[in-house]
Amino acid sequence: TTTDNETASFTKSETTQTVTEGAGTDTFTLVLGAQPATDVVLKVASSDTGEVTVGTADYTFTTSNWDTAQTVTLTGQVDNIIDGDIQTTVTIAVVDNSSDDDFDSLANQTVTVTTTDNETAAFAKSEGTQTVTEASSGTDTFTLKLNAEPASNVVLRVTSADTGEVTVGAADYTFTAANWDSAQTVTLTGIDDAIVDTDTQTTVTITVVDDSSDNNFD
C-alpha cells in the first residue's frame, strides 16, 4: 500500500489588496496545492462590482498547469460620490460541477480589497469678476456647481456685501445627488441711485450652509 500524501487545496497569494477609483488595478495569484485527476475551476467574484471588478470570473486548472500560478486582476471602479475608502470582499470558490470531486469540499477563500476614494468636496464658480450698470437695472450672471456628488443636499448661499449697489437673484442654491454637476445661474443686478459715487466694487460671497448640507462640504 502506497500512502497518498497529497491534499486537495488551492492557495491565493494575497489576503488584502488596494485599488484606486478610476481604473486603478492590483493583482493576486491562484494555484492548486496538488495535481487533480480532472480539471478544477475556481470562480472569483466581487461582492460589489460598483467598487471593484475581477478580470475573469473562472480560472481553470488542468492536470498539466495545476502548479502554474494564474493571475487575477482587480480593477477599481470610478464613481462621482464622496464615499471614502470602501472595502469589498472578493471570494474564490471551487465550481463543483466543473471540478475534480476531491476539490469540491474545499472552503471558499477571500481577499479584502480596499477601493481608495478619489473625490474631493468642492464647488466652482464660473467667474471671478463681473460688471453691472446702475441704468435700467443692468444685470450680469455667473454659475455655480459642485465638483463631486454629495451624499445629501448641499446648499450654497450667495450674499452681496452692499445691496444698495448690487443684489443677487436668489439667496440659496440647492444641489442634490441628481443635479450636483448641473450649473445653476446666479443673476447680479445693479441698483440705481441718484448719487455721483463713481464705479463701486462690491463683494459677493458664496458659502456652504452647514446645517443644510452634506457634512463633507461643511
C-alpha positions as CSV (number, residue, x, y, z in Angstrom):
1,T,0.0,0.0,0.0
2,T,1.4,3.4,-1.1
3,T,0.0,6.0,1.3
4,D,-1.0,9.2,-0.6
5,N,0.5,12.4,0.8
6,E,-1.2,14.9,-1.5
7,T,-4.1,17.0,-0.2
8,A,-6.6,18.8,-2.4
9,S,-6.1,22.5,-1.9
10,F,-5.6,25.9,-3.6
11,T,-3.6,28.9,-2.5
12,K,-4.1,32.6,-3.0
13,S,-1.0,34.9,-2.9
14,E,-2.7,37.8,-1.0
15,T,-5.3,38.4,1.6
16,T,-5.7,42.1,1.3
17,Q,-5.3,44.4,-1.8
18,T,-5.8,48.1,-2.6
19,V,-7.0,49.7,-5.8
20,T,-7.9,53.3,-6.6
21,E,-11.1,54.6,-8.2
22,G,-10.7,55.4,-11.9
23,A,-9.4,52.0,-13.2
24,G,-6.6,51.6,-10.7
25,T,-5.5,47.9,-10.6
26,D,-3.9,45.3,-8.4
27,T,-3.3,41.6,-8.8
28,F,-3.1,38.3,-6.9
29,T,-2.4,34.8,-8.0
30,L,-4.1,31.4,-7.6
31,V,-2.5,27.9,-7.8
32,L,-3.5,24.4,-6.8
33,G,-1.7,22.5,-4.0
34,A,-1.9,19.1,-5.7
35,Q,-2.4,17.7,-9.2
36,P,-6.1,16.9,-9.9
37,A,-7.4,13.9,-11.7
38,T,-9.6,16.2,-13.8
39,D,-10.0,19.9,-14.3
40,V,-10.5,22.2,-11.3
41,V,-12.4,25.5,-11.9
42,L,-12.1,28.4,-9.4
43,K,-14.7,31.1,-9.6
44,V,-13.7,34.6,-8.4
45,A,-16.5,37.0,-7.6
46,S,-16.7,40.6,-6.2
47,S,-19.3,41.4,-3.6
48,D,-19.6,44.9,-5.0
49,T,-18.9,45.4,-8.7
50,G,-19.6,49.1,-8.3
51,E,-16.4,49.3,-6.3
52,V,-14.1,46.6,-7.7
53,T,-14.3,44.1,-10.6
54,V,-12.3,41.0,-11.4
55,G,-10.7,40.5,-14.8
56,T,-12.1,36.9,-15.4
57,A,-14.8,35.0,-13.5
58,D,-13.4,31.5,-13.9
59,Y,-9.8,30.1,-13.7
60,T,-9.3,26.6,-15.0
61,F,-6.5,24.3,-13.7
62,T,-5.7,21.1,-15.5
63,T,-3.5,18.1,-14.9
64,S,-0.7,19.9,-16.7
65,N,-1.0,23.5,-15.5
66,W,-2.2,22.9,-11.9
67,D,1.1,24.2,-10.4
68,T,1.3,27.3,-12.6
69,A,0.0,30.4,-10.8
70,Q,-2.8,32.2,-12.6
71,T,-3.2,36.0,-12.1
72,V,-6.4,37.7,-11.0
73,T,-6.7,41.4,-11.9
74,L,-8.7,43.6,-9.6
75,T,-9.9,47.0,-11.0
76,G,-11.2,49.9,-9.0
77,Q,-14.4,51.4,-10.4
78,V,-14.9,55.1,-10.8
79,D,-17.9,56.9,-9.3
80,N,-18.6,60.6,-8.5
81,I,-19.5,60.0,-4.9
82,I,-17.6,61.2,-1.9
83,D,-17.9,57.8,-0.1
84,G,-14.5,57.4,1.5
85,D,-12.3,54.3,1.2
86,I,-14.6,51.2,0.7
87,Q,-13.7,47.6,1.5
88,T,-15.1,44.8,-0.8
89,T,-14.9,41.1,-0.3
90,V,-13.6,39.1,-3.3
91,T,-14.5,35.4,-2.9
92,I,-12.7,32.4,-4.5
93,A,-14.8,29.2,-4.7
94,V,-14.5,25.8,-6.4
95,V,-17.1,25.3,-9.1
96,D,-18.2,21.8,-8.0
97,N,-20.0,20.7,-11.2
98,S,-16.9,21.5,-13.3
99,S,-14.2,20.2,-10.9
100,D,-12.4,17.1,-9.7
101,D,-14.6,15.8,-6.9
102,D,-11.6,15.7,-4.5
103,F,-11.7,19.6,-4.6
104,D,-15.4,20.1,-4.2
105,S,-15.4,20.3,-0.5
106,L,-12.7,22.9,-0.2
107,A,-13.8,26.0,1.7
108,N,-14.1,29.3,0.0
109,Q,-11.3,31.8,0.4
110,T,-11.5,35.6,0.4
111,V,-9.4,38.7,-0.4
112,T,-10.4,42.0,1.1
113,V,-10.0,44.8,-1.4
114,T,-9.9,48.5,-0.4
115,T,-11.0,50.9,-3.1
116,T,-9.4,54.3,-2.4
117,D,-11.8,57.2,-2.9
118,N,-10.6,60.0,-5.3
119,E,-13.4,62.6,-5.0
120,T,-12.9,65.8,-3.1
121,A,-15.7,68.0,-1.8
122,A,-15.6,71.3,-3.7
123,F,-17.7,73.8,-5.6
124,A,-16.8,76.0,-8.6
125,K,-17.9,79.5,-9.7
126,S,-17.6,80.4,-13.4
127,E,-16.4,84.0,-12.9
128,G,-14.1,85.9,-10.6
129,T,-15.2,89.5,-11.6
130,Q,-18.4,90.8,-13.0
131,T,-19.8,94.2,-14.1
132,V,-23.3,95.6,-13.9
133,T,-24.7,99.1,-14.6
134,E,-27.0,101.2,-12.5
135,A,-29.0,102.3,-15.5
136,S,-32.1,100.2,-16.2
137,S,-31.0,97.7,-13.5
138,G,-28.3,96.2,-15.6
139,T,-27.5,92.5,-15.0
140,D,-24.7,90.0,-15.3
141,T,-24.6,86.3,-14.4
142,F,-22.2,83.6,-13.2
143,T,-22.8,79.9,-12.5
144,L,-22.2,77.6,-9.6
145,K,-21.8,73.8,-9.5
146,L,-20.3,71.1,-7.3
147,N,-17.2,69.1,-8.2
148,A,-18.3,65.8,-6.7
149,E,-21.6,64.1,-6.0
150,P,-22.8,64.7,-2.4
151,A,-24.4,62.1,-0.1
152,S,-27.1,64.5,0.7
153,N,-28.1,68.0,-0.4
154,V,-25.6,70.9,-0.5
155,V,-26.9,74.4,-0.2
156,L,-24.8,77.4,-1.4
157,R,-25.8,80.8,-0.1
158,V,-24.9,83.9,-2.2
159,T,-24.9,87.3,-0.5
160,S,-24.0,90.8,-1.6
161,A,-21.9,92.9,0.8
162,D,-23.8,96.0,-0.4
163,T,-27.4,95.5,-1.6
164,G,-27.5,99.3,-2.3
165,E,-25.1,98.6,-5.2
166,V,-25.9,95.1,-6.4
167,T,-28.4,92.3,-5.5
168,V,-28.4,88.6,-6.2
169,G,-31.3,86.9,-7.8
170,A,-31.8,84.2,-5.1
171,A,-30.2,83.7,-1.8
172,D,-29.8,79.9,-1.7
173,Y,-28.9,77.4,-4.5
174,T,-29.5,73.7,-3.7
175,F,-27.6,70.9,-5.2
176,T,-28.7,67.3,-4.9
177,A,-27.3,63.9,-5.9
178,A,-29.2,64.3,-9.1
179,N,-28.2,67.8,-10.2
180,W,-24.8,68.3,-8.5
181,D,-23.0,68.7,-11.8
182,S,-25.6,70.9,-13.5
183,A,-24.6,74.6,-13.4
184,Q,-27.0,76.9,-11.6
185,T,-27.1,80.6,-12.7
186,V,-26.7,83.5,-10.2
187,T,-28.0,86.8,-11.6
188,L,-26.4,90.0,-10.4
189,T,-28.5,93.2,-10.7
190,G,-27.1,96.8,-10.4
191,I,-29.1,99.1,-8.2
192,D,-29.8,102.6,-9.5
193,D,-29.1,105.5,-7.1
194,A,-29.0,109.3,-7.5
195,I,-25.5,109.7,-6.1
196,V,-22.4,110.6,-8.1
197,D,-20.3,107.9,-6.4
198,T,-18.2,106.7,-9.3
199,D,-17.8,103.0,-10.1
200,T,-18.2,101.0,-6.9
201,Q,-16.9,97.5,-6.2
202,T,-19.0,95.1,-4.1
203,T,-18.0,91.7,-2.9
204,V,-20.5,88.8,-3.5
205,T,-19.7,85.8,-1.3
206,I,-20.7,82.2,-1.8
207,T,-20.8,80.0,1.3
208,V,-21.9,76.5,2.2
209,V,-24.9,76.4,4.5
210,D,-23.6,73.9,7.0
211,D,-26.8,72.9,8.7
212,S,-28.5,72.1,5.4
213,S,-25.6,70.4,3.6
214,D,-23.6,67.2,3.4
215,N,-21.0,67.3,6.1
216,N,-18.3,66.6,3.6
217,F,-18.8,70.1,2.2
218,D,-19.2,72.0,5.5
